[in-house]
Amino acid sequence: MLFACNKEANKITPTPEPTPTPDIFSSIYQTSNSGIADNFINDIEILGNIVKIATNNGLSIFDGNNWSVLNTTNAGLPSNKINCIQSNGTTTWIGTDNGLVNYTNGITTIYNTSNSPLPANKIRALTLSISGKLWIGTFSGGGLASFDGSNWQVFTPSNSDLPNNSVSVIKENTNGDLWIGTGSGISVFDGNNFTNYNPGNSNLPNPFVFDITFDNTITWVATNGGLTKIDGSSWYTYNMQNSGLPLNLLRSVAIKSSTEVFVGMSGQGIAQFNPTTSEWVHFNFSNSNLPNNYINKITVDFSNKAWIATENGIAIY
């Protein structure tokens, strides 16, 4: 009787070692390696060497060496969910999910719908104008408000031409005009009148506007339909269909230099755009050490470093 014998051993293919992602970002700050209060970051403000960070668990302050936190326990904040911040001298204005806070020299003053004309307690955007007024944008239902320390003004679609009660961003240009991002497009307020831009009367690609920034004569707008460049009467939108932008859902835009426009996306990390060459570079969780693909804010400091607020910590580029 003959027997067949297979003398060849079964080959086992070794599992390849995972390729490490390059350290594109010079520093990552998370609760595991710093004194930051929470990894979910909503806003970053940088003044000199002081960085103030709005998190879902309080306001973190970093001076380059030391960390501190303001929260409901040690500062009497009405909520630990901090959405936005705006500082002026020794005063820090804090927009929370349960009211507006003035924090000055360790003293907390809270403004809400019960003790002031503030139209809603959920604060989404803050900016201090050249005139010294604080402008306040609320989530859906409240609209736009201003406060000069004594007097309040409230603007809604029912008493003005503001197109929507949901205000996501307020930025003042060099002319003193406020550019307001809403759920119904852009509204430009000159102190007397609102001029509105939406997909129906302009080349704005989407009514949901999340961020606005200025670069000399150019206005950059981050929308749910891509990145819109406004240069005088000329409008152009970069999106997934006509450029290297990997996702149209933008949440932040920041200018690093004349050849570096950074955009933060909701689900695809950040993209760096060179307007001169039209080149795009894309960084995400898979191809870099970016800690998360959901970007809420990008802030550039005085040394030209970009601080990127993600939903899992801060990355610095």
Buried (B, 14 or more C-beta within 10 A) or exposed (E): EEEEEEEEEEEEEEEEEEEEBEEBBEBBBBBEEBEBBBBBBBBBBBEEEEBBBBBBBBBBBBEEEEBBBBBBEEBBBBBBBBBBBBBEEEBBBBBBBBBBBBBBEEEBEBBBEEEBEBBBBBBBBBBBBEEEBBBBBBBEEBBBBBBEEEEBBBBBBEEBEBBBBBBBBBBBEEEEBBBBBBBBBBBBBEEEEBEBBBBEEBEBBBBBBBBBBBBEEBBBBBBBBBBBBBEEEEBEBBBBEEBBBBBBBBBBBBBBEEEBBBBBBBEBBBBBBBBEEEEBEBBBBEEBBBBBBBBBBBBBBEEEBBBBBBBBBBBEB
